[in-house]
């Protein structure tokens, strides 16, 4: 597929792998070891940067305008680093920051929310708009968390 005004960049010999059915809007930057599954939609001006670990996005997930998805590389005590693994049917709201974490199937990250290294958001769980999920926190399946720092509602 040809994308208009989308930057797809290899880093350290790793190139993005994008399913042909995925939609990537103009202004997006897809960098490094990124795998984008079928029917994924990535909206205007998102940055997905996997320069030090990997990013995997499952089928039918939606990353809305201006969001940033990143990962973290190897470090003492964590040689695998912090990849970002996004399950199927996940929704990431406008201008969210998702960093080195796992979002299970059907997880929801509200607009302008931040998810930090080592976090996990369970299946059918929600992080409210503007919330900050600090390092290594886990939102269990089917729970709603909000606030800064985020807590169960």
C-alpha positions in Angstrom: 0.0 0.0 0.0 1.1 3.5 -0.7 0.7 6.1 2.1 0.7 9.9 1.4 2.8 12.0 3.8 3.6 9.0 6.1 7.2 8.5 7.1 8.1 4.8 7.4 11.7 4.4 8.6 14.0 1.5 9.3 16.2 1.6 12.4 19.1 -0.8 13.2 18.1 -3.1 10.4 14.5 -3.3 11.6 11.7 -2.1 9.3 8.0 -1.6 10.1 5.7 -4.5 9.0 2.3 -3.2 8.1 -0.7 -5.3 7.1 -2.1 -4.2 3.7 -5.5 -3.6 5.3 -4.3 -1.1 7.9 -5.1 2.6 7.5 -2.3 5.1 8.3 -3.3 8.7 8.0 -1.1 11.5 6.7 1.5 13.0 9.1 2.2 9.7 10.9 5.7 8.5 11.6 6.3 4.7 11.9 9.8 3.9 13.0 11.8 0.7 13.5 10.5 -2.7 14.8 6.8 -2.0 14.5 4.2 -4.7 13.5 0.8 -3.4 12.6 -2.0 -6.0 12.3 -5.0 -6.2 10.0 -7.6 -3.5 9.9 -5.7 -1.3 12.4 -6.3 2.4 12.0 -3.7 5.0 13.0 -4.9 8.6 12.7 -3.3 11.9 11.8 0.1 12.8 13.2 0.8 9.7 15.4 4.3 8.6 16.2 5.1 4.9 16.7 8.8 4.6 17.5 10.4 1.3 18.1 14.1 2.1 18.0 15.2 0.2 21.1 12.6 -2.5 21.5 9.4 -3.6 19.6 5.8 -2.4 19.2 3.1 -4.9 18.2 -0.5 -3.7 17.4 -3.2 -6.3 17.1 -6.1 -6.5 14.7 -8.7 -3.8 14.5 -7.0 -1.6 17.1 -7.4 2.2 16.7 -4.8 4.8 17.6 -6.3 8.3 17.4 -4.8 11.6 16.3 -1.6 12.9 17.8 -0.8 9.8 20.0 2.7 8.6 20.7 3.5 4.9 21.1 7.1 4.1 22.2 9.1 1.4 24.0 12.2 1.2 26.2 15.4 -0.8 25.6 17.4 -3.3 27.7 18.4 -2.1 31.1 20.0 -3.7 34.2 17.6 -6.4 35.6 15.4 -6.2 32.4 17.4 -7.4 29.4 14.3 -7.6 27.2 13.5 -3.9 27.9 9.9 -2.7 27.7 8.3 -3.5 24.4 4.8 -2.2 23.8 2.2 -4.9 23.0 -1.2 -3.7 22.0 -3.9 -6.4 21.7 -6.9 -6.7 19.4 -9.7 -4.1 19.3 -7.8 -1.7 21.5 -8.7 2.0 21.4 -6.1 4.7 22.2 -7.6 8.2 22.5 -6.3 11.4 21.0 -2.9 12.6 22.1 -2.3 9.7 24.5 1.2 8.6 25.4 1.7 4.8 25.6 5.2 3.7 26.6 6.7 0.3 27.2 3.4 -1.4 28.3 0.9 -4.1 27.5 -2.7 -3.3 26.5 -4.9 -6.4 26.5 -7.7 -7.1 24.0 -10.4 -4.4 24.1 -8.5 -2.1 26.5 -9.3 1.6 26.3 -6.8 4.5 26.9 -8.6 7.9 27.2 -7.5 11.0 25.4 -4.3 12.6 26.8 -3.8 9.7 29.2 -0.3 8.4 29.9 0.7 4.7 30.4 4.3 4.2 31.6 6.8 1.4 31.4 5.8 -2.0 32.8 2.1 -1.2 33.0 -0.6 -3.6 31.9 -4.2 -2.6 31.2 -6.4 -5.7 31.2 -9.1 -6.9 28.8 -12.1 -4.6 28.6 -10.5 -2.2 31.1 -10.4 1.6 30.8 -8.0 4.3 31.7 -9.9 7.6 31.8 -9.0 10.8 29.9 -6.0 12.7 31.3 -5.1 9.9 33.7 -1.5 8.9 34.6 -0.8 5.2 35.1 2.6 5.2 36.8 5.3 2.5 36.2 4.6 -1.1 36.8 0.9 -0.7 37.6 -1.8 -3.1 36.5 -5.4 -2.4 35.8 -7.3 -5.7 36.1 -9.8 -6.8 33.5 -13.0 -4.8 33.3 -12.0 -2.0 35.7 -12.0 1.7 35.3 -9.1 3.8 36.6 -8.8 7.6 36.6 -6.7 10.4 38.1 -3.1 11.3 38.4 -1.8 9.0 39.7 -4.5 6.7 38.4 -6.6 4.7 40.8 -9.6 2.4 40.6 -12.9 4.3 40.3 
